[in-house]
Amino acid sequence: MPCTGLGRQHRGFEAFTREAYAALRGAGGIDLRVYGGGGEVGDGERRVWNLPRDSAAGLGVARLMGRGPYFVEQATFFAGFLPHLITWRPRLIYFADLNFGNALWHWRQFSGQDFTLLYYNGGPTTRPFTRCDLVQQVTPAHYADAVARGESVSRMFVLPHGFTVPVTLRTRDAARTAATRVAFGVPAGTRMLLSVGMLGPTLKRMDALVDAVAAMEDRPHLVLLGQETAETPALRARARELLGDGVWLGTWPRERMPDAYEAADAFALLSLDEGFGLAYVEALAAGLPCVVHDNPNTRYILGEHAYSGDTTMRSETVVLLTRALGEAPDEGRRAIRHDWVREHFSWDVLAPQYVDMLLACAVGTRPTQGGT
């Protein structure tokens, strides 16, 4: 499992890679190795030399080449990974970085080295799957979209993203919750609305969430957590202009995310589409009422356990937020949401299916488990 941003980036695939490794390492018949691009190296991970997308060298090479810095990261990661590929000779490479996968495909054509390329389409991409052998779609909607545009059903299958979900719902601790809310600047007696994702308007539509909160009569304190991007300064300025001190925006340590979910009264993510939606699952597993855009993916992931609607309409979004934040405390309802996630997406349920997937794909066979 090579992941170019592992150790530095905070996308869903980095989190997924580490959780998958923890859940699947030592499984019968599998010798699983994880390769990351540097930064914080986890237990059992191997570091691969590369020029990170946000490094001065990576940005400089990108300008010289006329390519994006993420492309440079993937290309140089391939160069650093190649010695491992040649000496270890894996049967299966399970990847999500498209240009890195393209380089692997060309190397296989040139060298004749025998391995299967399994692509994790968590983005999801709509580019043709011409440089891989098998494709894991993480929702039925993505599978259907790929079929509609002509992709072969003989090499695609559905297996959802796996998550580490505690057996029981985490008990809310008053002192811990109070300390977290203080860290986010939430005034006493004010409700906290949480959103998690890349801090910008393009993908996560956090500007639309800021606008909706600003339009509410009884405003909550808005907390926006995630990876900062080139769009973040403009989002921060907009949030401050409209909400003043009623907003906290920034990156939060991954290991403290359970505290953030525990401290919130409701969660909202207004993306029109998601590859899967790590934050959806985390919020629901924490028992939070969730406000989301209604589409096939959110229906698949959240079932009937969300406040969903057309969030492109600010007035409807305000209504959904008001309903979610107006929920009376109900531990039974929180537990039902948690149990939904555990029954559908926990590693306890999915790990055996992932083992079967890896073993089947390693010999070039489309898995039969896990859905379509």
C-alpha positions in Angstrom: 0.0 0.0 0.0 2.0 3.0 -1.2 0.6 6.4 -0.3 2.6 9.4 -1.4 1.1 11.8 1.2 1.3 9.5 4.2 2.9 11.2 7.1 2.3 14.7 5.8 -1.2 15.1 4.3 -4.5 14.7 6.1 -6.7 13.4 3.4 -9.1 10.4 3.8 -6.7 8.0 2.1 -3.9 8.7 4.5 -6.2 7.9 7.4 -7.6 4.9 5.5 -4.1 3.5 4.8 -3.1 3.5 8.4 -6.3 2.0 9.6 -6.3 -0.7 6.9 -2.8 -1.6 7.8 -3.7 -1.9 11.5 -6.7 -4.0 10.7 -5.2 -6.3 8.1 -1.5 -6.8 9.1 -0.9 -10.3 10.1 -4.0 -11.6 8.3 -3.5 -15.1 7.0 -1.9 -15.3 3.5 -1.0 -11.6 3.4 2.4 -9.8 3.9 1.2 -6.2 3.8 3.7 -3.4 3.6 2.9 0.4 3.8 5.0 3.0 2.1 4.7 6.7 2.9 6.3 10.0 1.7 7.8 11.1 5.0 6.9 13.2 7.9 5.4 11.3 10.8 6.2 7.6 10.2 3.9 5.2 11.9 4.5 1.7 13.2 5.6 -0.6 10.5 5.6 2.0 7.8 8.5 2.5 5.3 9.6 5.9 4.2 10.1 6.6 0.5 12.2 9.5 -0.8 10.3 12.1 -2.8 9.8 15.8 -3.3 6.7 16.7 -1.3 4.0 18.8 -3.1 4.4 21.6 -0.6 8.2 21.6 -0.4 10.3 24.4 -1.9 12.0 21.8 -4.1 8.8 20.2 -5.2 7.2 23.6 -6.1 10.4 24.7 -7.9 10.5 21.5 -10.0 6.8 21.8 -10.8 7.3 25.3 -12.1 10.2 24.2 -14.3 8.2 21.2 -15.7 5.0 23.1 -16.1 3.2 20.5 -14.0 1.4 20.5 -10.7 3.3 19.9 -7.5 1.2 16.9 -6.7 2.4 15.4 -10.0 6.0 16.0 -9.0 5.4 14.4 -5.6 4.0 11.2 -7.3 6.7 11.1 -9.9 9.6 11.4 -7.4 7.9 9.0 -5.0 7.9 6.4 -7.9 11.6 6.9 -8.3 12.1 6.4 -4.5 9.8 3.4 -4.5 11.4 1.6 -7.5 14.2 -0.1 -5.5 11.6 -1.5 -3.1 9.5 -2.7 -6.1 12.5 -4.4 -7.7 13.9 -6.1 -4.6 10.7 -7.2 -2.8 8.7 -8.1 -5.9 5.1 -7.8 -4.5 2.2 -9.6 -6.1 -0.2 -6.7 -5.6 0.1 -3.0 -5.4 -2.9 -1.3 -3.9 -2.8 2.4 -4.7 -4.9 5.6 -4.9 -2.5 8.2 -6.4 -3.3 8.1 -10.2 0.0 9.4 -11.6 2.0 7.1 -9.4 -0.2 4.2 -10.7 0.5 5.4 -14.3 4.2 5.2 -13.6 3.8 1.7 -12.2 1.9 0.6 -15.3 4.7 1.9 -17.6 7.4 0.2 -15.5 5.5 -3.1 -15.8 5.3 -2.7 -19.6 9.0 -1.9 -19.8 10.4 -4.4 -17.3 8.0 -7.3 -17.6 7.8 -7.4 -13.8 4.7 -9.3 -12.7 2.3 -7.6 -10.3 -1.4 -6.7 -10.2 -2.5 -3.0 -10.0 -5.5 -2.5 -7.8 -6.9 1.0 -7.8 -8.8 2.4 -4.9 -11.2 4.9 -6.4 -11.9 7.0 -3.3 -11.7 10.3 -5.1 -13.6 9.5 -7.2 -12.0 10.0 -10.5 -13.9 9.9 -13.8 -10.8 9.3 -15.9 -10.7 6.0 -17.7 -9.3 3.0 -15.8 -6.8 2.1 -18.4 -3.7 2.0 -16.2 -4.9 -0.5 -13.6 -6.1 -4.1 -13.6 -8.9 -4.0 -11.0 -10.9 -1.1 -9.4 -12.4 -0.9 -6.0 -15.4 1.4 -6.0 -16.4 2.5 -2.5 -20.0 3.2 -3.1 -22.7 1.7 -5.5 -23.2 5.2 -7.0 -19.6 5.4 -8.1 -19.8 1.9 -9.6 -23.0 2.9 -11.5 -21.4 6.0 -12.8 -18.4 4.1 -14.1 -20.6 1.5 -15.8 -22.7 4.3 -17.4 -19.5 5.8 -18.9 -18.5 2.5 -20.4 -16.1 1.0 -17.8 -15.9 -2.8 -17.8 -17.9 -4.5 -15.1 -15.4 -7.5 -15.3 -12.8 -5.6 -13.3 -14.8 -3.4 -10.9 -16.4 -4.2 -7.6 -17.9 -2.4 -4.6 -16.3 -2.6 -1.2 -16.8 0.4 1.1 -14.2 2.3 3.0 -13.4 0.7 6.4 -13.3 2.5 9.7 -12.1 1.9 13.2 -15.4 2.1 15.2 -15.5 1.4 19.0 -17.8 -1.4 20.1 -19.7 1.0 22.2 -20.4 4.7 21.8 -17.9 6.9 23.6 -19.3 8.3 26.8 -19.3 12.0 26.9 -17.0 13.4 29.6 -18.1 16.8 30.9 -14.6 18.0 31.7 -13.1 16.9 28.5 -15.9 18.4 26.5 -15.6 21.7 28.3 -11.9 21.9 27.7 -12.3 21.2 24.0 -15.0 23.8 23.6 -12.8 26.4 25.4 -10.0 25.5 22.9 -12.4 26.4 20.1 -13.5 29.6 21.7 -17.1 28.4 22.2 -18.9 30.6 24.8 -20.7 28.9 27.6 -24.2 28.0 26.8 -23.7 28.3 23.0 -24.2 25.4 20.7 -21.2 24.1 18.6 -21.6 23.2 14.9 -18.7 21.2 13.5 -17.5 20.7 9.9 -14.5 18.7 8.9 -12.7 18.7 5.5 -10.3 20.7 3.3 -10.7 24.3 4.3 -12.0 25.9 1.2 -15.1 26.4 -1.0 -14.3 24.3 -4.1 -14.8 20.8 -2.7 -16.3 21.0 0.8 -18.4 24.2 0.2 -17.4 25.6 3.6 -18.1 29.1 2.3 -21.8 28.0 1.8 -21.8 26.7 5.4 -20.5 30.0 6.6 -23.2 31.9 4.7 -25.9 29.6 6.1 -24.8 30.0 9.7 -24.6 33.8 9.2 -28.3 33.7 8.0 -29.5 31.9 11.1 -31.4 33.8 13.8 -29.9 31.8 16.6 -26.3 31.2 15.5 -24.2 28.4 16.8 -20.4 28.7 17.2 -19.0 27.3 13.9 -15.8 25.2 14.1 -14.2 24.3 10.8 -11.4 21.7 11.0 -9.2 20.4 8.2 -6.2 20.7 5.9 -5.4 24.3 4.9 -5.2 25.0 1.2 -4.5 28.0 -1.1 -8.3 28.8 -0.6 -8.1 28.9 3.2 -7.1 32.6 3.6 -10.1 33.8 1.6 -12.4 31.4 3.6 -11.0 32.7 6.9 -11.5 36.3 5.9 -15.1 35.6 4.8 -15.9 33.7 8.0 -14.5 36.5 10.2 -16.4 39.1 8.2 -19.7 37.3 8.6 -19.4 35.6 11.9 -16.8 37.6 13.9 -15.6 35.7 16.9 -18.3 33.1 16.3 -16.0 30.9 14.3 -12.8 28.8 14.8 -11.0 27.7 11.7 -7.8 25.6 11.5 -6.1 22.2 11.5 -6.6 20.0 14.5 -4.5 17.0 15.5 -5.8 13.7 14.1 -5.5 12.0 17.4 -7.8 14.6 19.0 -10.6 14.4 16.5 -12.7 12.2 18.8 -12.6 15.1 21.3 -13.9 17.5 18.6 -16.8 15.3 17.7 -17.6 14.7 21.3 -17.7 18.5 22.0 -20.0 19.3 19.1 -23.8 19.5 19.2 -24.2 18.9 15.4 -22.2 18.3 12.3 -22.5 19.7 8.8 -20.7 19.0 5.5 -22.3 20.5 2.4 -20.2 18.8 -0.3 -22.3 18.1 -3.4 -20.4 14.9 -3.8 -17.7 12.9 -1.9 -15.4 10.0 -2.7 -16.8 8.4 0.4 -16.9 10.9 3.2 -14.7 10.0 6.1 -16.1 12.9 8.2 -19.7 11.7 7.6 -18.9 8.4 9.2 -16.9 9.8 12.0 -19.6 12.2 12.9 -22.3 9.6 12.8 -20.2 7.2 14.8 -20.0 9.9 17.5 -23.8 10.0 17.5 -24.1 13.5 16.1 -27.0 14.8 14.1 -25.6 15.4 10.6 -26.6 17.9 7.9 -25.6 16.8 4.4 -26.5 17.4 0.8 -28.9 14.8 -0.4 -27.4 12.5 -3.1 -27.0 8.7 -3.6 -23.7 8.6 -1.7 -25.0 10.3 1.5 -28.1 8.0 1.4 -25.8 5.0 1.2 -23.4 6.1 3.9 -25.9 7.7 6.4 -29.1 5.9 5.6 -32.0 7.6 7.3 -29.8 8.9 10.1 -29.1 12.4 8.7 -30.8 15.8 8.0 -30.4 15.9 4.2 -31.8 18.2 1.5 -30.8 20.5 -1.3 -28.0 22.5 0.4 -27.5 24.6 -2.7 -30.5 26.6 -1.3 -29.4 28.6 1.7 -32.9 28.8 3.1 -33.2 25.0 3.1 -29.7 24.6 4.6 -30.7 27.0 7.4 -33.8 24.9 8.1 -31.7 21.7 8.2 -29.1 23.2 10.6 -31.8 24.5 12.9 -33.5 21.1 13.1 -30.2 19.4 13.8 -29.0 21.8 16.4 -32.5 21.8 18.0 -32.4 18.1 18.8 -33.0 17.3 22.4 -30.2 15.3 24.1 -31.0 11.6 23.5 -28.4 9.0 24.3 -30.5 6.3 22.7 -30.6 8.2 19.4 -26.8 8.7 19.5 -26.3 5.0 20.1 -28.5 4.1 17.1 -26.4 6.3 14.8 -23.2 4.8 16.2 -24.5 1.2 15.7 -25.5 2.0 12.1 -21.9 2.9 11.3 -20.4 -0.1 13.2 -22.7 -2.6 11.4 -22.0 -1.2 7.9 -18.4 0.2 7.9 -16.3 -1.0 10.9 -13.2 -3.0 10.3 -14.7 -5.7 12.5 -17.2 -6.3 9.8 -15.2 -5.4 6.7 -11.7 -6.8 7.4 -12.5 -10.4 6.3 -13.9 -8.9 3.0 -10.7 -6.9 2.5 -8.6 -9.9 3.1 -10.6 -11.8 0.5 -10.2 -8.8 -1.9 -6.4 -8.7 -1.6 -6.0 -12.4 -2.0 -8.2 -12.5 -5.1 -6.7 -9.4 -6.7 -3.2 -10.6 -6.1 -3.9 -13.4 -8.6 -5.7 -11.0 -11.0 -9.2 -12.2 -10.0 -12.2 -9.9 -9.5 -13.4 -10.4 -5.9 -16.9 -11.8 -5.5 -17.6 -10.4 -2.0 -18.5 -6.9 -0.9 -21.4 -6.0 -3.2 -21.9 -5.5 -7.0 
